[in-house]
Amino acid sequence: MWRVHKTSLVALARTQLELAAAAPSGRSAHTLYGGHEQALRQTLIALTAGSSLAEHENPGEATVQVLSGRVRLLAGADAWDGRAGDLLIVPPSRHALHAVENAAVLLTVAKRG
């Protein structure tokens, strides 16, 4: 039997931002749905101002929904800014995510076959 699971993104973002502020890396993340063994994964990521997710490969189709704060998505010489309410489509190439100010984002990834 399938059961619906409800999560408050606002409350989770607040908690993850508190954890990120206490972490030496300035980052914290919590996977809400899926995982490495599934095709779809959704992860809430919190970053303190000035912290980043270092450049990495795109494992599949991905989006970044900015829940709070401001971020910059970088791919080579290209950059896209996002603020609360924005949805950024992650390019299918190496990329990084930088927090312009304290930010929480929902990363959704659908892995390639």
C-alpha positions as CSV (number, residue, x, y, z in Angstrom):
1,M,0.0,0.0,0.0
2,W,1.4,3.4,-1.0
3,R,1.4,6.0,1.7
4,V,1.7,9.8,1.1
5,H,4.5,11.4,3.0
6,K,4.3,15.2,3.7
7,T,7.3,17.3,4.5
8,S,7.5,21.1,5.2
9,L,10.2,22.4,3.0
10,V,10.2,25.7,5.0
11,A,10.8,23.9,8.3
12,L,13.4,21.6,6.8
13,A,15.2,24.5,5.1
14,R,15.4,26.3,8.5
15,T,16.8,23.2,10.2
16,Q,19.3,22.6,7.4
17,L,20.4,26.2,7.5
18,E,21.1,25.9,11.2
19,L,23.1,22.8,10.6
20,A,25.0,24.4,7.8
21,A,25.9,27.4,10.0
22,A,27.4,25.0,12.5
23,A,29.3,22.9,9.9
24,P,32.9,23.8,9.0
25,S,32.0,23.4,5.3
26,G,29.0,25.8,5.6
27,R,26.8,23.1,4.0
28,S,24.1,20.7,5.1
29,A,21.9,18.4,3.1
30,H,18.9,16.0,3.6
31,T,17.6,13.7,0.9
32,L,13.8,13.9,0.9
33,Y,13.0,11.3,-1.7
34,G,14.9,8.6,-3.6
35,G,18.6,8.0,-3.3
36,H,21.6,6.8,-5.3
37,E,19.8,3.5,-6.1
38,Q,16.8,5.2,-7.6
39,A,16.3,7.2,-10.8
40,L,14.7,10.2,-9.1
41,R,16.3,12.0,-6.1
42,Q,15.3,15.2,-4.3
43,T,17.7,16.7,-1.8
44,L,17.3,19.9,0.2
45,I,20.7,21.6,0.4
46,A,21.5,24.5,2.7
47,L,24.6,26.7,2.1
48,T,25.9,29.6,4.2
49,A,26.9,32.8,2.4
50,G,30.2,32.3,0.5
51,S,30.1,28.5,0.6
52,S,29.8,26.3,-2.5
53,L,29.2,22.9,-3.9
54,A,32.5,22.4,-5.8
55,E,32.4,21.8,-9.6
56,H,31.1,18.3,-10.4
57,E,29.5,16.3,-13.2
58,N,25.8,16.3,-13.8
59,P,24.5,12.7,-13.2
60,G,21.3,13.3,-15.2
61,E,18.6,15.8,-15.8
62,A,18.5,18.2,-12.8
63,T,16.9,21.4,-11.5
64,V,17.6,23.6,-8.5
65,Q,14.6,25.3,-7.0
66,V,15.7,28.2,-4.7
67,L,13.6,28.1,-1.5
68,S,15.4,31.0,0.3
69,G,18.4,33.2,-0.2
70,R,20.4,33.7,-3.4
71,V,22.7,31.3,-5.3
72,R,24.8,31.4,-8.4
73,L,25.0,28.3,-10.7
74,L,28.3,28.2,-12.6
75,A,29.1,26.1,-15.7
76,G,32.4,27.0,-17.4
77,A,32.2,30.7,-18.4
78,D,28.4,30.8,-17.9
79,A,26.6,31.8,-14.7
80,W,23.0,32.1,-13.7
81,D,21.7,33.8,-10.5
82,G,18.7,32.5,-8.6
83,R,16.7,33.8,-5.7
84,A,13.8,32.5,-3.7
85,G,11.1,31.3,-6.0
86,D,13.4,30.7,-9.0
87,L,13.9,27.4,-10.8
88,L,17.3,26.9,-12.4
89,I,17.8,24.2,-15.0
90,V,21.2,22.6,-14.4
91,P,23.2,22.3,-17.7
92,P,24.3,18.9,-18.8
93,S,28.0,19.7,-18.1
94,R,30.3,20.2,-15.1
95,H,28.9,22.9,-12.8
96,A,29.1,24.4,-9.3
97,L,26.7,26.1,-7.0
98,H,27.7,29.1,-4.9
99,A,25.7,30.8,-2.1
100,V,25.7,34.5,-2.6
101,E,23.8,34.7,0.7
102,N,22.5,32.1,3.1
103,A,20.4,29.9,0.9
104,A,18.3,26.7,0.8
105,V,17.6,24.9,-2.4
106,L,15.7,21.8,-3.5
107,L,17.9,19.8,-5.9
108,T,15.9,17.4,-8.1
109,V,17.9,14.8,-10.2
110,A,16.6,12.2,-12.6
111,K,19.6,9.9,-13.4
112,R,20.3,8.9,-16.9
113,G,19.4,5.3,-17.8
